[in-house]
Every structure is written in C-alpha cells, then in structure tokens.
Amino acid sequence: MINLAGAGALYLLLVVFISSLLRNRIGRPLWRSLHYLVFPAAILIFVHSILTDPLLKDGHPDLLDGGKILLRRGTLISVAAVVLRYRLRGAGFRPDSA
C-alpha cells in the first residue's frame, strides 16, 4: 500500500509536468486546475517517504532514523507554507498598485 502511494504521487506529478509543457494549448483555466494536483501528490510523497522501510523489506521503518526525521521536518515546513499561502490568498505578497 505504501508503494502505491508513491506510484500515485509519481503519476500526479507527471500530469502536472505534462500540463505545464502544454499550458498554451490547453488553456490557463484547465492548467491551473490541474496544477492543484501537486497538493495531494505532496501528501502521497510524504506518506510514502516516511513509512517506507529503508532496507526495502516488509519490516517497520525506523522513525528515529536521521532521514525520516529530516522528512518529517520537511513535511512540517511544507504544511506551514501551504497554510500561510492559504491564509494570504487574495492579499498576495505584492503591494497594491495605485
């Protein structure tokens, strides 16, 4: 099941990548809708990365391993960035032009 999460993330990222290459042909509204697939892809990547056994066996992952701790920090930073971006929607980062 964990490997299916990784495969699903890969396929979602491929859809986003291919739609970015075809942005002028498919139109901006469809491209923008497809671009939001990066959020479920990120969730699937983090689930796959954190819960996969580093020895690629059916054992349990060592959650105190340095790599897994780094992945959890990355997950927290990504979640904080998404929450911040969601809270700033509409306001943006650019000053209002007069």
C-alpha positions in Angstrom: 0.0 0.0 0.0 2.9 2.4 0.8 4.4 1.8 -2.7 1.0 2.5 -4.3 1.1 5.9 -2.6 4.5 6.6 -4.1 3.3 5.5 -7.6 0.2 7.6 -7.3 2.3 10.6 -6.4 4.5 10.0 -9.4 1.5 9.8 -11.8 0.0 13.0 -10.3 3.4 14.8 -10.8 3.6 13.6 -14.4 0.1 15.0 -15.1 1.2 18.4 -13.6 4.5 18.3 -15.6 2.9 17.4 -18.9 0.2 20.0 -18.4 2.8 22.6 -17.7 4.5 21.8 -21.0 1.1 22.1 -22.8 -0.1 25.1 -20.9 -0.6 27.3 -24.0 -2.5 24.6 -25.8 -4.9 23.5 -23.0 -5.6 27.0 -21.7 -4.8 28.6 -18.4 -8.0 27.6 -16.5 -7.5 23.9 -17.2 -3.8 24.2 -16.5 -4.5 25.9 -13.2 -7.0 23.3 -12.1 -4.5 20.5 -12.9 -1.7 22.3 -11.2 -3.6 21.9 -7.8 -2.8 18.2 -8.1 0.6 19.0 -6.5 -1.0 19.1 -3.1 -2.3 15.5 -3.0 0.9 14.5 -4.7 2.9 16.0 -1.9 0.8 14.2 0.7 1.4 10.9 -1.0 5.1 11.6 -1.4 5.5 12.3 2.3 3.4 9.3 3.4 5.4 7.1 1.1 8.8 8.5 2.1 8.2 8.4 5.9 6.5 5.0 6.1 8.8 3.1 3.6 11.3 0.7 5.1 14.8 2.0 4.3 16.0 -1.6 3.6 13.1 -2.1 1.2 11.9 -5.1 3.1 8.5 -5.6 4.7 9.8 -4.5 8.1 8.8 -1.5 10.0 10.6 1.8 9.3 12.8 3.3 12.0 11.1 6.6 12.6 14.0 7.9 14.6 16.4 7.5 11.6 18.0 10.7 10.6 16.5 10.6 7.1 13.0 10.1 8.5 13.4 13.0 10.9 14.5 15.2 8.0 11.4 14.1 6.1 9.1 14.9 9.0 10.7 18.4 9.2 10.2 18.9 5.5 6.6 17.8 5.9 6.1 20.3 8.7 7.7 23.1 6.7 5.6 22.2 3.6 2.4 22.2 5.7 3.3 25.6 7.2 3.9 27.1 3.8 0.6 25.8 2.4 -1.3 27.2 5.5 0.5 30.5 5.1 -0.3 30.7 1.4 -3.9 29.8 2.0 -4.2 32.5 4.7 -2.7 35.1 2.4 -4.8 34.2 -0.7 -6.4 37.3 -2.1 -3.9 39.5 -0.4 -0.8 38.2 -2.1 2.8 39.3 -1.5 2.8 42.2 -3.9 1.8 45.7 -2.8 -1.4 47.2 -4.2 -0.8 49.4 -7.2 -2.4 52.8 -7.1 
